[in-house]
Amino acid sequence: MAVSYFAEDVKMPAIKKRETTDWIRRVASGYGKKCGDIAYIFCSDEKILEVNKAYLQHDYYTDVITFDYTEGDKISGDIFITVYDNPMKLFVRSNAEQFGTDYDEELHRIIIHGVLHLCGINDKGPGEREMMTRHENEALKLR
């Protein structure tokens, strides 16, 4: 079982893969989960729009899409993250500027956001977005 990192149509973000993987495992463990196969695909804005349309029938840009293949307490999934630097859309760099954080923190927030979805935390219903943000903040403290 592995956490893998890929880049499609973009340069691979400068992350410390081993440290990031250890952090992901610690966060998952805090929710009683083990890591199965998790693939991070860092991609362009156009690629994430294509994935959003093809698989979710959503015709809009987003910063992260998580496909959940979790079975029992073993989390697995594909997590698409757009890192392309286009301030007109919701990407990691523009999120960092909008929320007054640095790029590295926002990138790790988005990385762990996908894992939190795999752990069963949602962000679409009433009050869930705020709960997700709290979980993200707690996870960022563990880095």
VONUVO-279239 format. One line per 10 residues: number of its first residue (from 0); for each residue x, y, z of N, C-alpha, C, O. Coordinates in pm, whole numbers, plus 50000, padded with zeros to 5 digits. Atoms other than C-alpha are relative to their C-alpha. Layout:
BEGIN
NUM	X,Y,Z,X,Y,Z,X,Y,Z,X,Y,Z | ... .
//
This chain:
BEGIN
0	50084,49883,50000,50000,50000,50000,50088,50124,50000,50186,50132,50074 | 49910,49886,50017,50143,50333,49899,49923,50129,49973,49811,50128,49923 | 50045,49868,50040,50086,50703,49867,50092,50040,49886,50214,50043,49901 | 49924,49967,50120,50195,50809,49518,49967,50142,49955,49858,50194,49981 | 50014,49861,50045,50244,51150,49361,50032,50007,49851,50136,49958,49806 | 49983,49987,50144,50203,51231,48991,49970,50144,49959,49896,50214,50028 | 50031,49869,50057,50199,51548,48782,49956,49979,49855,50021,49907,49779 | 50051,50009,50136,49995,51582,48465,49977,50142,49948,49894,50215,50001 | 50011,49868,50064,50032,51893,48247,50055,50114,50086,50041,50230,50048 | 49943,49897,49912,50206,52080,48534,50131,49947,50058,50160,49827,50051 .
10	49879,50039,49930,50535,52079,48718,49961,49945,50137,49870,49996,50203 | 50027,50059,49868,50537,51860,49029,50027,50106,50107,50134,50167,50108 | 49976,49904,49891,50492,52083,49336,50118,49955,50087,50145,49836,50101 | 49884,50027,49915,50793,52107,49564,49953,49958,50138,49945,50039,50230 | 50039,50054,49870,50676,51883,49845,50099,49891,50039,50159,49826,49953 | 49915,50107,49949,50877,51650,50062,49913,49875,50009,49836,49859,50104 | 50092,50113,50015,50709,51327,49958,50003,49907,50121,49897,49867,50169 | 49992,50093,49887,50836,51105,50240,49936,50061,50125,49858,49995,50193 | 50058,49932,49883,50748,51358,50511,49849,50018,49984,49774,50001,50080 | 50143,49981,50025,50412,51430,50349,49925,49868,50016,49816,49865,50073 .
20	50063,50132,49986,50331,51059,50329,49990,49960,50146,49886,49909,50189 | 50005,50031,49856,50421,51010,50696,49892,50081,50069,49819,50029,50153 | 50102,49912,49943,50200,51306,50786,49859,49949,49965,49772,49944,50051 | 50129,50053,50044,49909,51165,50582,49964,49876,50082,49850,49862,50127 | 50025,50123,49922,49944,50831,50762,49965,50033,50144,49876,49970,50202 | 50031,49959,49862,49946,51003,51104,49859,50057,50010,49786,50027,50104 | 50134,49941,49998,49634,51202,51020,49895,49890,49985,49799,49886,50062 | 50094,50110,50021,49452,50892,50889,49989,49915,50126,49879,49876,50165 | 49998,50080,49878,49555,50700,51201,49918,50065,50111,49854,49996,50191 | 50079,49928,49901,49396,50970,51416,49850,49981,49982,49774,50006,50075 .
30	50141,50030,50027,49064,50877,51254,49974,49850,49999,49868,49804,49955 | 50016,50145,49995,49121,50505,51308,50013,49934,49864,49961,49824,49844 | 49986,50051,50137,49216,50453,50942,50145,49966,49970,50238,50021,50030 | 49869,50033,50054,49510,50296,50763,50002,50044,49854,49898,50049,49789 | 49988,49961,50140,49642,50411,50427,50012,49878,49911,50096,49791,49932 | 49987,50096,50107,49582,50187,50132,50074,50069,49887,50175,50134,49910 | 49940,49933,50115,49667,50308,49783,49933,50136,49981,49813,50145,49955 | 50048,49864,50022,49631,50685,49755,50089,50062,49894,50211,50065,49908 | 49926,49936,50108,49731,50860,49434,49963,50147,49995,49845,50182,49983 | 50018,49856,50021,49776,51236,49418,50037,50031,49857,50146,49996,49811 .
40	49974,49959,50137,49749,51374,49067,49992,50152,49998,49883,50209,50004 | 49995,49855,50010,49862,51735,49046,49983,50034,49852,50053,49980,49767 | 50035,49979,50140,49717,51880,48729,49965,50146,49972,49962,50231,50062 | 50036,49866,50045,49621,52187,48529,49852,50026,50024,49775,49936,50053 | 50140,49961,49986,49297,52377,48554,49914,49931,49895,49802,49888,49924 | 50080,50063,50106,49182,52234,48221,49980,49850,50027,49874,49796,49996 | 50013,50143,49969,49250,51875,48334,49896,49978,50110,49815,49886,50099 | 50097,50021,49892,49050,51914,48656,49858,50031,49952,49763,49968,49997 | 50131,49973,50058,48763,52070,48459,49953,49880,49918,49836,49842,49925 | 50032,50120,50079,48774,51772,48222,49955,49885,50090,49856,49818,50061 .
50	50035,50106,49905,48766,51527,48517,49865,50031,50064,49781,49943,50079 | 50125,49960,49936,48485,51723,48683,49881,49977,49908,49776,49929,49951 | 50108,50021,50098,48274,51713,48366,49976,49851,49973,49863,49804,49975 | 50012,50140,50042,48347,51351,48273,49947,49909,50109,49866,49821,50081 | 50034,50095,49894,48303,51185,48611,49894,50049,50098,49825,49968,50160 | 50095,49946,49903,48089,51419,48820,49890,50082,49935,49798,50128,50003 | 50096,49921,50075,47891,51598,48548,49987,50143,50055,49878,50200,50057 | 49993,49863,49950,47998,51934,48698,50079,50082,49897,50191,50046,49862 | 49934,49916,50099,48086,52209,48450,50058,50124,50065,50020,50237,50034 | 49933,49888,49935,48305,52422,48673,50137,49956,50050,50166,49837,50066 .
60	49867,50024,49947,48659,52455,48800,49993,49980,50150,49904,50032,50217 | 49988,50020,49857,48758,52339,49145,50148,49977,50032,50229,49961,49940 | 49859,50019,49966,49082,52297,49337,50035,49856,50035,50151,49818,50025 | 49973,50139,49964,49045,51933,49448,49878,49914,49971,49764,49955,49993 | 50104,50101,50020,48844,51626,49348,50053,49870,50060,50165,49828,50029 | 49960,50125,49936,48858,51309,49556,49910,49886,49953,49787,49894,49964 | 50071,50122,50035,48757,50968,49422,50033,49899,50109,50149,49863,50129 | 49985,50082,49880,48703,50740,49720,49983,49852,49967,49878,49811,49918 | 50004,50145,50018,48785,50367,49695,50021,49927,50133,50063,49812,50136 | 49978,50052,49866,48797,50310,50071,49918,49874,50024,49802,49864,49984 .
70	50068,50122,49957,48710,49967,50205,50030,49981,50148,50146,49963,50186 | 49982,50017,49856,48655,49934,50579,50083,50113,50057,50053,50230,50035 | 49916,49898,49937,48926,50112,50773,50125,50031,49917,50214,50100,49965 | 49886,49974,50087,49172,50117,50479,49959,50102,49893,49883,50071,49801 | 50037,49895,50094,49147,50448,50293,50083,49989,49873,50204,49967,49877 | 49937,50002,50132,49225,50449,49922,49924,50097,49911,49804,50118,49929 | 50067,49910,50093,49152,50694,49645,50096,50070,49908,50218,50063,49922 | 49928,49913,50091,49261,50920,49365,49961,50142,50036,49842,50174,50047 | 50026,49861,49960,49295,51287,49459,50064,50091,49895,50186,50098,49884 | 49954,49906,50101,49321,51541,49178,50008,50139,50063,49912,50185,50126 .
80	49979,49866,49945,49463,51879,49279,50053,50089,49889,50154,50057,49826 | 49950,49908,50101,49498,52170,49043,50091,50103,50065,50052,50170,50161 | 49902,49907,49945,49806,52378,49110,50039,50105,49898,50127,50187,49924 | 49968,49905,50104,49815,52576,48789,49974,50141,50049,49872,50168,50112 | 50006,49864,49945,49874,52941,48865,49914,50090,49912,49965,50159,49824 | 50092,49914,50073,49567,53116,48728,49911,50069,50103,49822,50005,50159 | 50073,49933,49893,49427,53381,48965,49850,50016,49974,49777,50058,50063 | 50143,49986,50030,49089,53378,48790,49918,49881,50053,49796,49887,50057 | 50071,50120,49957,49003,53035,48925,50048,49959,50139,50146,50014,50190 | 49969,50039,49862,49013,52860,49264,50114,49898,50005,50089,49777,50013 .
90	49887,50089,49997,49361,52717,49267,50082,50025,50124,50058,50122,50197 | 49924,49994,49877,49613,52662,49539,50065,50137,50020,50055,50195,50128 | 49930,49872,49984,49813,52979,49474,49901,50113,50027,49924,50195,50115 | 50096,49892,49978,49509,53205,49448,49926,49981,50132,49887,50079,50196 | 50059,50026,49867,49356,53035,49755,50090,50056,50109,50042,50121,50203 | 49905,49950,49899,49670,53117,49952,49992,50151,50009,49990,50207,50118 | 50010,49854,50000,49647,53482,49846,49868,50045,50061,49865,50138,50142 | 50133,49962,49950,49275,53499,49918,49988,49982,50150,49927,50066,50217 | 50015,50030,49857,49305,53344,50265,50117,50048,50085,50121,50024,50206 | 49889,49942,49925,49629,53518,50361,50095,49896,50059,50151,49917,50166 .
100	49906,50103,49955,49836,53200,50395,50109,49987,49896,50099,50044,49787 | 49899,50020,50102,50150,53092,50220,49964,49879,49913,49882,49796,49950 | 50030,50104,50099,50149,52862,49920,50019,49859,50058,49935,49772,50036 | 49971,50132,49945,50305,52567,50107,49889,49955,50096,49847,49839,50092 | 50107,50036,49907,50041,52576,50382,49871,49967,49925,49803,49870,49957 | 50123,50024,50075,49756,52599,50132,50010,49871,49920,49912,49797,49909 | 49982,50126,50073,49902,52315,49923,49978,49882,50094,49910,49786,50058 | 50018,50109,49905,49919,52093,50232,49856,49993,50052,49807,49885,50083 | 50142,50001,49962,49565,52199,50332,49918,49923,49896,49831,49843,49931 | 50074,50069,50106,49438,52078,49994,50038,49852,49996,49953,49766,49974 .
110	49956,50140,49995,49648,51759,50017,49924,49925,50108,49874,49815,50084 | 50065,50071,49889,49497,51671,50354,49848,50004,49987,49779,49916,50039 | 50144,49991,50024,49148,51783,50248,49949,49871,49935,49847,49816,49975 | 50040,50124,50066,49131,51483,50015,50003,49881,50094,49914,49796,50090 | 49989,50110,49903,49247,51247,50290,49885,50007,50100,49830,49903,50138 | 50111,49986,49906,48985,51387,50528,49870,49952,49937,49788,49891,50005 | 50117,50056,50069,48719,51308,50266,50005,49847,50007,49904,49783,50034 | 49987,50146,49995,48855,50951,50253,49972,49947,50140,49929,49833,50156 | 50027,50038,49861,48825,50942,50634,49854,50020,50038,49814,49988,50150 | 50143,49987,49976,48455,51027,50605,49951,50139,50036,49835,50155,50075 .
120	50042,49864,49967,48449,51403,50662,49950,50068,49874,50019,50070,49772 | 50063,49934,50115,48217,51593,50429,50004,50151,50016,50032,50203,50124 | 49999,49854,49995,48194,51959,50340,49892,50065,49916,49904,50182,49878 | 50105,49945,50086,47875,52006,50139,49874,50039,50076,49801,50128,50031 | 50124,49973,49926,47596,52008,50401,50014,50117,50095,50122,50174,50109 | 50000,49888,49906,47501,52273,50656,50104,49979,50112,50103,49877,50181 | 49899,50004,49895,47794,52345,50889,50118,49910,49972,50215,49910,50047 | 49893,50096,50028,48013,52080,50725,50128,50069,49952,50238,50022,49980 | 49880,49929,50049,48247,52329,50555,50084,50050,50117,50206,50037,50117 | 49930,49951,49882,48334,52484,50890,50066,49885,50077,50177,49899,50128 .
130	49944,50118,49934,48387,52137,51039,50123,49951,49924,50224,49915,49985 | 49886,50042,50081,48616,52043,50749,50119,50092,50025,50232,50046,50039 | 49892,49905,49975,48819,52360,50805,50066,49974,50135,50188,49982,50147 | 49944,50032,49867,48861,52272,51174,50089,49876,49992,50199,49874,50049 | 49920,50123,50017,48983,51922,51079,50128,50029,49922,50234,49976,49955 | 49880,49962,50076,49221,52071,50821,50100,50071,50090,50219,50041,50086 | 49912,49924,49910,49361,52312,51081,50068,49907,50101,50187,49922,50128 | 49942,50096,49904,49413,52029,51331,50107,49915,49931,50213,49889,49989 | 49903,50082,50074,49589,51820,51066,50126,50080,49967,50237,50028,49975 | 49883,49917,50033,49815,52108,50964,50092,50017,50119,50213,50032,50102 .
140	49919,49988,49879,49934,52136,51325,50090,49877,50020,50191,49886,50090 | 49923,50125,49986,50064,51776,51299,50118,49992,49904,50199,49900,49915 | 49891,50003,50098,50302,51858,51012,50135,50020,50063,50236,50020,49993 .
//
